[in-house]
Structure formats: C-alpha cells, structure tokens
Amino acid sequence: MHRPGRLRRGHTGRVYLLLTENPDLPYRHAAFLATKVRSTGIGRAPRFSWREGKLLVESAPSVVAELARRVELITTTVEARQVPAVASVDHLTAEAGRAVLAENYAAYIAEYGEDA
C-alpha cells in the first residue's frame, strides 16, 4: 500500500530540489547527501542526479517543503566544527528537474561513451 507523501515508481506528480554542495567542504558529499535525503522517506536522488557539485532530488509536491527544511539542517564535521552540507536548496518544477536529469545523462554519455 502506498503511504501518503511517499514516492512510488511511475508517479508523475514529482517536484525537484537542486542541492548545491557547500564549497567549503574538503571533499565531495554526493553519497552522504543522497543517503540523508533517502533516509527522510520523503525524497530520493534519481539516477544521473549528481553533477558538478549539485545533487538533484525528487519528492512529492505535498512534502517538498518539509524535505527542503530537513536538507537545510544537514551538517557535517569539518575541523571539529559542524558546517552545513549544502550551500543552497533550489525548488524546481517537474519539467526543470527532468531537464537537469537529461543534461546530466548527456554529460555522462559524453564523458564515458556508454549507458550506465
């Protein structure tokens, strides 16, 4: 049974958040961010969602504001202090999110020459 607010495969009512990684972090946190988003139960990082310090995550319109709030609270430790993992969280429409995924996929093919 589908729980309200949760994503399911083939659901067309998606909206997206584009997370810009904090440039002050000493290394990339794509996997860390994707795991944190997925653990909320209200968002996920689809395939080809990471490129150039930005992570695209999808959610249901009814819970995207809550997901954005939770993402803004994600921190990590740098030199014994807590710093935000993301520098910005931008809300995107479904169309804009799909365009980012298409661009990321095209960049992947251009770099690696084959589908993952």
C-alpha positions as CSV (number, residue, x, y, z in Angstrom):
1,M,0.0,0.0,0.0
2,H,1.2,3.5,-0.9
3,R,1.7,5.8,2.1
4,P,0.8,9.5,1.6
5,G,3.8,11.7,0.9
6,R,6.0,8.8,-0.3
7,L,7.3,8.5,-3.8
8,R,6.4,5.5,-5.9
9,R,7.7,4.3,-9.2
10,G,5.9,5.9,-12.1
11,H,4.4,8.6,-10.0
12,T,4.1,11.7,-12.2
13,G,3.5,14.3,-9.5
14,R,7.1,14.9,-8.8
15,V,8.9,18.1,-8.0
16,Y,12.6,18.6,-7.5
17,L,15.2,20.2,-5.3
18,L,18.6,21.1,-6.6
19,L,21.1,21.0,-3.8
20,T,24.4,22.8,-4.2
21,E,27.1,21.3,-2.1
22,N,28.8,23.6,0.4
23,P,32.1,24.6,-1.4
24,D,33.9,24.8,1.9
25,L,33.7,21.1,2.4
26,P,37.1,19.4,1.8
27,Y,35.7,16.6,-0.4
28,R,32.5,15.7,-2.3
29,H,29.5,14.6,-0.3
30,A,27.2,13.3,-3.0
31,A,26.7,9.8,-1.5
32,F,26.3,11.3,2.0
33,L,23.6,13.7,0.8
34,A,21.8,11.1,-1.2
35,T,21.7,8.8,1.8
36,K,20.5,11.5,4.1
37,V,17.7,12.5,1.6
38,R,16.6,8.9,1.2
39,S,16.6,8.3,5.0
40,T,13.9,11.0,5.3
41,G,11.4,8.7,3.5
42,I,10.1,11.7,1.5
43,G,12.8,12.2,-1.2
44,R,15.3,10.4,-3.3
45,A,18.1,11.1,-5.7
46,P,17.2,9.5,-9.1
47,R,19.8,8.0,-11.5
48,F,22.1,10.7,-13.0
49,S,21.2,13.2,-10.3
50,W,24.8,14.3,-9.4
51,R,27.0,16.7,-11.5
52,E,29.5,19.5,-10.8
53,G,28.7,19.8,-7.1
54,K,24.9,19.7,-7.5
55,L,22.6,16.9,-6.5
56,L,19.0,16.8,-7.8
57,V,16.5,15.1,-5.5
58,E,12.8,14.4,-6.2
59,S,9.8,14.5,-3.9
60,A,6.1,14.7,-3.9
61,P,4.6,18.3,-4.0
62,S,2.9,17.8,-0.7
63,V,6.1,17.2,1.2
64,V,8.8,19.0,-0.7
65,A,8.9,22.0,1.6
66,E,9.5,19.6,4.6
67,L,12.2,17.9,2.6
68,A,13.9,21.2,1.8
69,R,13.7,22.2,5.5
70,R,15.3,18.9,6.5
71,V,18.1,19.2,3.9
72,E,19.0,22.6,5.1
73,L,19.6,21.2,8.5
74,I,22.1,18.5,7.3
75,T,25.6,19.2,8.7
76,T,28.9,17.5,8.6
77,T,32.0,17.9,10.7
78,V,35.0,19.9,9.3
79,E,37.9,20.6,11.6
80,A,35.9,19.8,14.7
81,R,33.0,22.1,13.9
82,Q,29.6,21.4,12.3
83,V,29.1,23.1,8.9
84,P,26.1,22.9,6.6
85,A,26.4,20.2,3.9
86,V,24.6,22.3,1.3
87,A,25.1,26.0,0.3
88,S,21.7,26.3,-1.3
89,V,18.4,24.4,-2.0
90,D,16.5,25.5,-5.1
91,H,13.0,24.4,-5.8
92,L,12.4,23.2,-9.4
93,T,9.3,22.2,-11.4
94,A,8.9,18.7,-12.7
95,E,9.9,19.9,-16.2
96,A,13.0,21.7,-14.9
97,G,14.1,18.7,-12.9
98,R,13.7,16.4,-15.9
99,A,15.8,18.8,-17.9
100,V,18.6,18.7,-15.4
101,L,18.5,14.9,-15.5
102,A,18.6,14.9,-19.3
103,E,21.6,17.3,-19.2
104,N,23.4,15.1,-16.6
105,Y,22.7,12.0,-18.7
106,A,24.1,13.7,-21.8
107,A,27.2,14.7,-19.9
108,Y,27.7,11.2,-18.6
109,I,27.4,9.7,-22.1
110,A,29.8,12.4,-23.4
111,E,32.4,11.6,-20.7
112,Y,32.1,7.8,-20.6
113,G,30.6,7.0,-24.1
114,E,28.1,4.4,-22.9
115,D,25.0,4.0,-20.7
116,A,25.5,3.0,-17.0
